[in-house]
Amino acid sequence: MGGVSSTHLLRIKSKNPVSNANQGISERLGNQMDRPAASFMSIGDGVISADPEGRVTFLNSVAERLTGWRREEALGRPIVEIFSLVDNMSDNLSENDGVPTLGRDPSPEFANPRLLLSRDGVERSVEDSTAQMYDSGGNPAGTLVIFRDISARRQVEVVQARLAAIVESSSDAIVSKNLDGIIQTWNAGAERLFGYTAEEAIGQSINLIIPPDRRNEEREILDRVRRGDRISTFETVRVAKNGESVDISLTVSPIRDERGCVIGASKIARDITEDKRAAAALARVTAESDLRKRLYETILSTTPDLVYIFGLDHRMIYANRALLAMWGRSLDQVVGKTLLELGYEPWHAEMHGREIEQVRKTKQSVRGEVPFTGTNGRRIYDYIFAPVIGSDGEVEAVAGTTRDVTERKESEESLRQADRRKDEFLALLAHELRNPLAPLRNGLHVLKLAESDQRIVTQTREMMERQLGHMVRLIDDLLDISRISQNKMELRISRVLLSDIVSNAVEAARPVIEAAGHEFHIELPPETVYLSVDLSRLAQVLSNLLTNSAKYSERDSTIWLKAELNESEVVFSVRDTGIGIPESEIAHIFRMFSQVDRSIDRSTGGLGIGLALVKGLVEMHGGTVTAWSEGVGHGSLFTVRIPFSRRNLSAVDSSPRKAEAYRGGTQRRILVVDDNRDSAMTMSKMLALSGHTVSTSYDGLQAVEAASTFLPDVIFMDVGMPILNGYDATRAIRKEPWGRDITIIALTGWGQYSDRVNSREAGCDGHLVKPVDFDELERLMTQLTKPRSDPFSNPS
């Protein structure tokens, strides 16, 4: 045995202070040492021997397995290296002979458990015993260590200890009893619940805590336990030491011995007295809460607003019915998804992601507005994200509501447009009223200066009558459109000839058509047609359409008026070769204050209410009016349809009647520039009668050409003119060497401060607003021939 003879092992003396514990081992070892070494190989414990210097002389197979050292590797190595204890065995060797000591509280045969660290790093719980070996002469022959692996047992002991600690520390009452109902164990929880100490309860019948009226229940429980049944949690009543009833929930399980036979029962009882009181209170609160919950659910499911909740991972937690309908999805398809996964455009999902994070970090709501295309099409939505604060004061989710504000936005935009049209209309009204007022005022001054010249007086009077008539029509149109919008217009229906309606309309529109030099054609049905209409109002409709075509057509254009019959309608159409209507404007052409082109070089007069008046009058007759154009520069077509009955036809006239084409037109050191010929003529006459040499131009291009040859000292420049507006004409004149010293005064119906700024920036020296007082005009001319002050300051 590695050099240790059996005779050397006959005397083994334990170094363990607990000598009685090792004496049995020593005696058995003494007997073993007389046997072959093979006998050490067959025992179930690990055996290691060492010589007096503590070098290993023997390991059996169990020691090899537990230490991880093979015998041939261990022989001759220090025993403390092979038998390595975690609590550092070398510290426990005796000072004299290097023998490891026993544990502090050994078992009858082995020391208290210690941890053995094997060669491969595995820790094992072991019990060990160490003894000194002597030879026959009583001399130390070495050390013998016997140890066994108790890891499994230790695990069981730890589990049992933990279970015992759990039982003892449990707030529930844990009690065991035998099959006769005698209490065997009683933990601290039972003492707290029922008031009896363990000494008072153990050995007593379980009836100690069972009310008399529950004794039958206990007998049934024991009967079921004997059958091996486990009784799941149920509620019952027990009585405490002080006599008070205790509501408990009880679970009963059978206790079995090692053979599996039922020997008793374990009970776990929990005090539910407060729970039952709370449950009763909760039932009342729950009833109210359920009502509120149903109310909330009803509101959320019926509101048209979109309601939803995001988790902090930006995934949907909830979406109400309106939102699911807008998405066209079910709740299962939505919950747990991000907005990107739900099909939102990346920019949209990223924007909301940033807002969710902002709400989480700041605990403040975020509001916004965004377009989105859902099952309802492209809509505008107003939304707000708000934090959901948990009990710890932190944001635990982000809730949101979204409202479809498309109609509101459209309404707001309509109001803005209406307000803008109103402002434009008021400015236009001032302009349109100043235009006829200017020649009227000029005419009065001409009459004073030329009262002996009958020819001039007559011409001036005729002009003043025309301008007065124009003002009357403007005012009448305003009153008519107001009456229509307030449903105060009354039609005077009578049976009238279609031809009379057309004649009255043409008579009213003819001066405008002739003044523009347009070619005009009329085509009427061959039959004599009677209509039940208001003659003057329907004639007003056609004259407004004809006047509109005349104003919005270049000079020398062509206009057609046609009337034809179908089975149930008379259809009037007014067609021209004028400036046309942009496609984007056709839908709005009949709105109040609407004009296709308000640019200065297209200014043709009018308040933008003529077509709105047409629409109102036609609809009052039960008819319709539409506009059509191939686009800018391609003319326009207006069609009026009035209900008609063929009973109103009479005998056929001769052939279809057409109006013959006709044309109309005219042209003449102060240069007066104005496209309003009456205004230009009266201003020129006033200036000529005052001793000035006057030349007249009717558009901006003519003005530039006339100024280059006439070389005036002063130019009175209208602003709103066709072909070339007054601003551009002024700029063109100022570019020429001969035009730099000419005094140019803007004379216009446009009188706002922005208009004065525009005329100054264009190069005008002054700005007068029609109708101008002649004395004021003379004063300004005198002022501008002296060192100049700023005539643009203090606008009126």
Sequence and secondary structure as in RCSB ss.txt:
>XXXX:A:sequence
MGGVSSTHLLRIKSKNPVSNANQGISERLGNQMDRPAASFMSIGDGVISADPEGRVTFLNSVAERLTGWRREEAL
GRPIVEIFSLVDNMSDNLSENDGVPTLGRDPSPEFANPRLLLSRDGVERSVEDSTAQMYDSGGNPAGTLVIFRDI
SARRQVEVVQARLAAIVESSSDAIVSKNLDGIIQTWNAGAERLFGYTAEEAIGQSINLIIPPDRRNEEREILDRV
RRGDRISTFETVRVAKNGESVDISLTVSPIRDERGCVIGASKIARDITEDKRAAAALARVTAESDLRKRLYETIL
STTPDLVYIFGLDHRMIYANRALLAMWGRSLDQVVGKTLLELGYEPWHAEMHGREIEQVRKTKQSVRGEVPFTGT
NGRRIYDYIFAPVIGSDGEVEAVAGTTRDVTERKESEESLRQADRRKDEFLALLAHELRNPLAPLRNGLHVLKLA
ESDQRIVTQTREMMERQLGHMVRLIDDLLDISRISQNKMELRISRVLLSDIVSNAVEAARPVIEAAGHEFHIELP
PETVYLSVDLSRLAQVLSNLLTNSAKYSERDSTIWLKAELNESEVVFSVRDTGIGIPESEIAHIFRMFSQVDRSI
DRSTGGLGIGLALVKGLVEMHGGTVTAWSEGVGHGSLFTVRIPFSRRNLSAVDSSPRKAEAYRGGTQRRILVVDD
NRDSAMTMSKMLALSGHTVSTSYDGLQAVEAASTFLPDVIFMDVGMPILNGYDATRAIRKEPWGRDITIIALTGW
GQYSDRVNSREAGCDGHLVKPVDFDELERLMTQLTKPRSDPFSNPS
>XXXX:A:secstr
 TT  TGGGSEEE   S HHHHHHHHHHHHHHHTS THHHHHSSSEEEEE TTSBEEEE HHHHHHH   HHHHT
TSBHHHHS BTTTGGGGB TTT  B   SS  SSS S EEEE TTS EEEEEEEEEEEE TTS EEEEEEEEEE 
HHHHHHHHHHHHHHHHHHH SSEEEEEETT BEEEE HHHHHHH   HHHHTTSBGGGGS GGGHHHHHHHHHHH
HTT  EEEEEEEEE TTS EEEEEEEEEEEE TTS EEEEEEEEEE HHHHHHHHHHHHHHHHHHHHHHHHHHHH
HH SSEEEEE TTS EEEE HHHHHHHT  HHHHTT  TTTTT  HHHHHHHHHHHHHHHHH   EEEEEEEEET
TEEEEEEEEEEEEE TTSSEEEEEEEEEE HHHHHHHHHHHHHHHHHHHHHHHHHHHHHHHHHHHHHHHHHHHHT
TT HHHHHHHHHHHHHHHHHHHHHHHHHHHHHHHHTT      EEEEHHHHHHHHHHHHHHHHHHTT EEEEE  
SEEEEEEE HHHHHHHHHHHHHHHHHTS TT EEEEEEEE SSEEEEEEEE SS   HHHHTTTTSTT  S   G
GG     S HHHHHHHHHHHTT EEEEE SSTTS EEEEEEEE  GGGEEEE SS  B           EEEE S
SHHHHHHHHHHHHHTT  EEEESSHHHHHHHHHHH  SEEEE SS SSS HHHHHHHHHTSGGGSS EEEEEES 
 SHHHHHHHHHHT SEEEESS  HHHHHHHHHHHTSS   TTSS  
